[in-house]
């Protein structure tokens, strides 16, 4: 499990180094499509107005070059994987099935570890990339390049305390994007 976590951290660091120039493009892509209805002309104000928009399960939500659609969310799972190979939750696993479509003009890497989940009190939870390897047969949520127009389905896994209920997700097309909220309630 440590090797997987270490590998994920190294890979995320390499992505951060390689994607630094793309952060500006991502930010402009993120605001470009949604600002069409805004007539303020002040990008900073329009971005602040766009952020509160929250999608629901089954509704597409865009951040940068990705369009996310949450298909389902299931919490209370104690283990992912098989009896021989798997990972046990520290608390409970929440398995979020998501469709990710590249709506940009170039390949974009989907990184499950860039996704965040929140409880009602605002506590933030990171994705468990080690558990996601066991929850996804094809590892589609771990450092997967998606070409323009293509899409993948996968499971993003969060390990949260047993008494916690997730209320929203914050989905990102990269570690540097502003993200888009999806309500789980």
C-alpha positions as CSV (number, residue, x, y, z in Angstrom):
1,X,0.0,0.0,0.0
2,X,2.9,2.4,0.7
3,X,4.4,1.7,-2.7
4,X,1.1,2.6,-4.4
5,X,0.7,5.8,-2.3
6,X,4.4,6.8,-3.0
7,X,3.9,6.1,-6.7
8,X,0.8,8.2,-6.8
9,X,2.5,11.1,-5.1
10,X,5.5,10.9,-7.4
11,X,3.2,10.7,-10.5
12,X,1.2,13.7,-9.2
13,X,4.4,15.7,-8.7
14,X,5.5,14.8,-12.3
15,X,2.1,15.9,-13.6
16,X,2.4,19.1,-11.7
17,X,5.8,19.9,-13.3
18,X,4.6,19.0,-16.7
19,X,1.2,20.7,-16.5
20,X,2.3,24.1,-15.2
21,X,1.9,25.8,-18.6
22,X,-1.4,24.1,-19.1
23,X,-2.9,25.6,-15.9
24,X,-3.6,28.9,-17.7
25,X,-5.3,27.2,-20.6
26,X,-7.4,25.1,-18.2
27,X,-8.5,28.1,-16.3
28,X,-9.6,29.9,-19.5
29,X,-11.3,26.7,-20.8
30,X,-13.1,26.4,-17.6
31,X,-14.5,29.8,-17.7
32,X,-14.9,30.1,-21.4
33,X,-17.9,27.9,-22.0
34,X,-19.9,29.0,-18.9
35,X,-19.3,32.7,-19.3
36,X,-21.3,33.0,-22.5
37,X,-24.3,34.1,-20.5
38,X,-22.4,36.6,-18.4
39,X,-22.3,40.2,-19.7
40,X,-20.1,41.7,-16.9
41,X,-16.9,41.7,-18.9
42,X,-15.1,41.3,-15.6
43,X,-13.6,37.8,-15.7
44,X,-12.9,37.7,-11.9
45,X,-16.6,38.6,-11.1
46,X,-17.9,36.1,-13.7
47,X,-15.8,33.3,-12.3
48,X,-17.1,34.0,-8.8
49,X,-20.7,33.9,-10.1
50,X,-20.1,30.6,-12.0
51,X,-18.5,28.7,-9.0
52,X,-21.8,28.4,-7.0
53,X,-23.5,26.4,-9.8
54,X,-23.8,22.9,-8.5
55,X,-24.7,19.9,-10.6
56,X,-26.6,16.8,-9.3
57,X,-26.0,13.1,-9.8
58,X,-26.8,12.3,-13.5
59,X,-26.2,15.9,-14.6
60,X,-23.1,16.9,-16.6
61,X,-20.7,19.3,-14.9
62,X,-17.7,20.9,-16.7
63,X,-14.3,21.8,-15.4
64,X,-11.7,22.8,-18.0
65,X,-11.4,20.1,-20.7
66,X,-13.5,17.6,-18.9
67,X,-17.2,17.0,-18.6
68,X,-18.0,14.9,-15.6
69,X,-21.3,13.0,-15.0
70,X,-21.7,11.2,-11.7
71,X,-23.6,8.0,-12.3
72,X,-23.8,6.8,-8.6
73,X,-22.4,7.0,-5.1
74,X,-22.3,4.1,-2.7
75,X,-20.9,4.4,0.8
76,X,-20.6,1.8,3.6
77,X,-18.3,-0.5,1.7
78,X,-15.7,-2.1,3.9
79,X,-13.4,-3.6,1.3
80,X,-12.6,-3.3,-2.4
81,X,-11.0,-5.9,-4.6
82,X,-11.1,-9.6,-4.4
83,X,-10.5,-11.9,-1.4
84,X,-6.9,-12.5,-2.5
85,X,-6.1,-9.0,-3.6
86,X,-7.9,-6.0,-2.1
87,X,-7.8,-3.2,0.4
88,X,-9.8,-2.7,3.6
89,X,-11.2,0.7,4.5
90,X,-9.9,2.5,7.6
91,X,-13.5,3.7,8.1
92,X,-15.8,3.1,5.1
93,X,-15.3,3.4,1.4
94,X,-17.5,5.6,-0.7
95,X,-17.4,4.5,-4.3
96,X,-18.3,7.2,-6.8
97,X,-19.0,6.0,-10.4
98,X,-18.1,8.8,-12.8
99,X,-18.1,9.3,-16.6
100,X,-15.3,11.6,-17.7
101,X,-15.5,13.0,-21.3
102,X,-12.7,15.1,-22.8
103,X,-14.4,18.1,-24.4
104,X,-11.1,19.8,-25.2
105,X,-9.0,19.9,-28.4
106,X,-6.1,17.8,-27.0
107,X,-5.4,14.8,-24.8
108,X,-5.9,15.5,-21.1
109,X,-4.8,13.2,-18.2
110,X,-7.5,12.2,-15.7
111,X,-6.1,11.8,-12.3
112,X,-8.5,10.4,-9.6
113,X,-6.3,11.8,-6.9
114,X,-7.3,15.4,-7.9
115,X,-10.9,14.8,-6.9
116,X,-12.2,15.8,-3.5
117,X,-15.3,15.0,-1.4
118,X,-16.9,17.0,1.3
119,X,-19.1,16.3,4.3
120,X,-21.9,18.6,5.4
121,X,-19.6,20.4,8.0
122,X,-17.1,21.2,5.2
123,X,-14.5,18.5,6.0
124,X,-12.5,17.7,2.9
125,X,-11.6,14.1,1.9
126,X,-9.0,13.1,-0.6
127,X,-9.5,10.2,-3.1
128,X,-7.8,6.9,-2.2
129,X,-5.9,6.0,-5.3
130,X,-4.6,2.8,-3.9
131,X,-8.2,1.5,-3.2
132,X,-9.2,2.8,-6.7
133,X,-6.8,0.4,-8.3
134,X,-8.8,-2.5,-6.8
135,X,-12.2,-0.9,-7.4
136,X,-11.4,-0.4,-11.2
137,X,-10.8,-3.4,-13.3
138,X,-9.1,-1.3,-16.0
139,X,-7.6,1.4,-13.7
140,X,-9.5,4.1,-15.7
141,X,-9.4,6.6,-12.9
142,X,-5.6,6.5,-12.3
143,X,-3.5,8.7,-14.6
144,X,-5.4,8.0,-17.7
145,X,-5.0,10.1,-20.9
146,X,-8.3,10.7,-22.6
147,X,-8.2,11.9,-26.2
148,X,-10.6,14.7,-27.4
149,X,-14.1,13.4,-27.8
150,X,-13.4,10.1,-25.9
151,X,-14.7,9.2,-22.5
152,X,-14.0,6.8,-19.7
153,X,-16.1,5.4,-16.8
154,X,-14.5,4.6,-13.5
155,X,-14.8,4.6,-9.8
156,X,-13.2,7.2,-7.6
157,X,-12.8,5.9,-4.0
158,X,-12.9,7.9,-0.8
159,X,-12.0,6.4,2.6
160,X,-14.0,8.3,5.2
161,X,-15.0,7.7,8.9
162,X,-18.0,5.4,9.4
163,X,-20.2,8.1,10.9
164,X,-19.7,10.6,8.0
165,X,-22.0,11.2,5.1
166,X,-20.6,12.9,1.9
167,X,-22.7,15.8,0.6
168,X,-20.8,17.0,-2.4
169,X,-17.8,16.3,-4.7
170,X,-15.4,18.8,-6.2
171,X,-14.2,17.5,-9.5
172,X,-11.1,18.7,-11.3
173,X,-9.6,18.3,-14.8
174,X,-6.2,18.8,-13.3
175,X,-4.6,19.5,-9.9
176,X,-4.6,23.3,-10.8
177,X,-8.1,23.8,-12.0
178,X,-10.9,25.6,-10.0
179,X,-13.1,22.5,-10.0
180,X,-16.8,22.0,-10.3
181,X,-19.2,20.9,-7.5
182,X,-21.6,18.0,-7.7
183,X,-24.2,17.6,-5.0
184,X,-24.6,14.0,-3.6
185,X,-27.9,14.9,-1.8
